[in-house]
Amino acid sequence: MIRHRDKHGIAHSQSVPLETLPPGLRQEWEPGARDGAVSVGLQDAYRLLQALNDELGQRYFAAGLAGERSLLSARNRSILAHGIDPIGDKVYQELPGRLVSLAELKNEPDPWSLPAVR
């Protein structure tokens, strides 16, 4: 994630040096480390930002995008991403707004508009 590199000196989320982790995450993630580094997925990348007191990590959690029951996890399990589950109305209606708020898009045209079905 670019945010890790630009604000926190972490070059790549696939190889995060243990010494760059806050103590709580270091203790939790150290058992999975290889060669003194850990690989973190999307949700853990935001956990790391939150632990580093980064505003983007805070907004991610405030938007309700974290956890197995989050709208983002539902999208990830759907046919729109990595899974086979259909996406529900709630996810379809609410997720775009939360992602736009996470990205802090302002005065932009609605990037989520779909053409009308005929």
C-alpha positions in Angstrom: 0.0 0.0 0.0 1.4 3.4 -1.0 0.4 4.9 2.3 2.7 2.5 4.2 5.6 3.5 2.0 5.1 7.2 1.8 4.1 7.9 5.5 5.7 5.1 7.4 8.7 3.8 5.5 7.3 0.3 4.9 8.2 -0.5 1.3 5.8 -3.4 0.6 2.9 -5.1 2.5 4.2 -8.5 1.4 7.4 -8.0 3.4 6.9 -5.8 6.5 10.0 -5.9 8.8 9.0 -6.9 12.3 11.0 -4.0 13.7 8.6 -1.6 12.0 5.5 -3.0 13.7 4.1 -1.5 16.9 4.6 -3.9 19.8 1.1 -5.3 20.0 1.0 -6.3 16.3 4.6 -7.5 16.4 3.8 -9.9 19.2 0.7 -11.1 17.4 2.3 -11.5 13.9 5.8 -12.6 14.8 4.9 -16.3 14.8 4.1 -16.1 11.1 7.3 -14.2 10.2 9.8 -15.4 7.7 13.3 -13.9 7.6 12.3 -11.2 10.0 9.3 -10.0 8.1 5.5 -10.6 7.7 3.2 -10.5 4.8 -0.1 -8.6 5.5 -3.3 -8.7 3.6 -5.7 -5.8 3.0 -7.5 -5.9 6.3 -4.3 -6.3 8.3 -2.7 -3.5 6.2 -5.4 -1.2 7.6 -4.9 -2.6 11.1 -1.3 -1.7 10.8 -2.2 1.8 9.7 -4.6 2.1 12.6 -1.9 0.9 15.1 0.5 3.5 13.6 -2.2 6.2 14.4 -2.6 6.9 10.7 -5.8 8.7 9.8 -6.5 6.4 6.9 -6.5 3.4 9.2 -8.8 5.2 11.6 -11.3 6.1 8.7 -11.2 2.4 7.5 -12.4 1.2 10.9 -14.8 4.1 11.3 -16.4 3.2 8.0 -17.2 -0.3 9.3 -15.0 -2.0 6.6 -13.1 -4.3 9.0 -13.9 -7.8 10.1 -15.4 -10.9 8.8 -19.0 -9.6 8.9 -18.1 -6.3 7.2 -19.5 -5.1 3.9 -16.1 -5.4 2.4 -15.8 -9.0 3.5 -19.2 -9.7 2.0 -18.0 -8.2 -1.3 -14.8 -10.3 -1.2 -16.9 -13.5 -0.8 -19.1 -12.5 -3.7 -18.9 -13.2 -7.4 -17.8 -9.6 -7.7 -14.4 -10.5 -6.2 -13.0 -13.8 -4.9 -16.0 -15.9 -4.1 -19.2 -17.5 -5.3 -21.8 -15.9 -3.1 -24.3 -13.4 -4.6 -24.0 -9.9 -3.3 -26.9 -8.7 -1.2 -28.9 -5.5 -1.5 -27.4 -4.0 1.6 -23.8 -4.5 0.4 -24.7 -3.2 -3.1 -26.4 -0.1 -1.6 -24.0 0.7 1.2 -20.5 -0.3 0.2 -19.9 2.3 -2.5 -20.6 5.2 -0.2 -18.3 3.8 2.5 -15.5 3.4 0.0 -16.0 6.9 -1.3 -15.9 8.2 2.3 -12.7 6.2 2.9 -11.1 7.7 -0.1 -12.4 11.2 0.8 -13.7 11.9 -2.6 -15.3 15.3 -2.7 -17.0 17.1 -5.6 -16.5 14.2 -7.9 -19.1 12.7 -10.2 -20.6 9.5 -8.8 -18.0 6.8 -9.8 -20.5 4.1 -8.9 -23.3 4.9 -11.3 -24.4 2.1 -13.5 -26.2 2.3 -16.8 -30.0 1.7 -16.5 -31.1 -1.8 -17.3 -33.4 -2.0 -20.3 
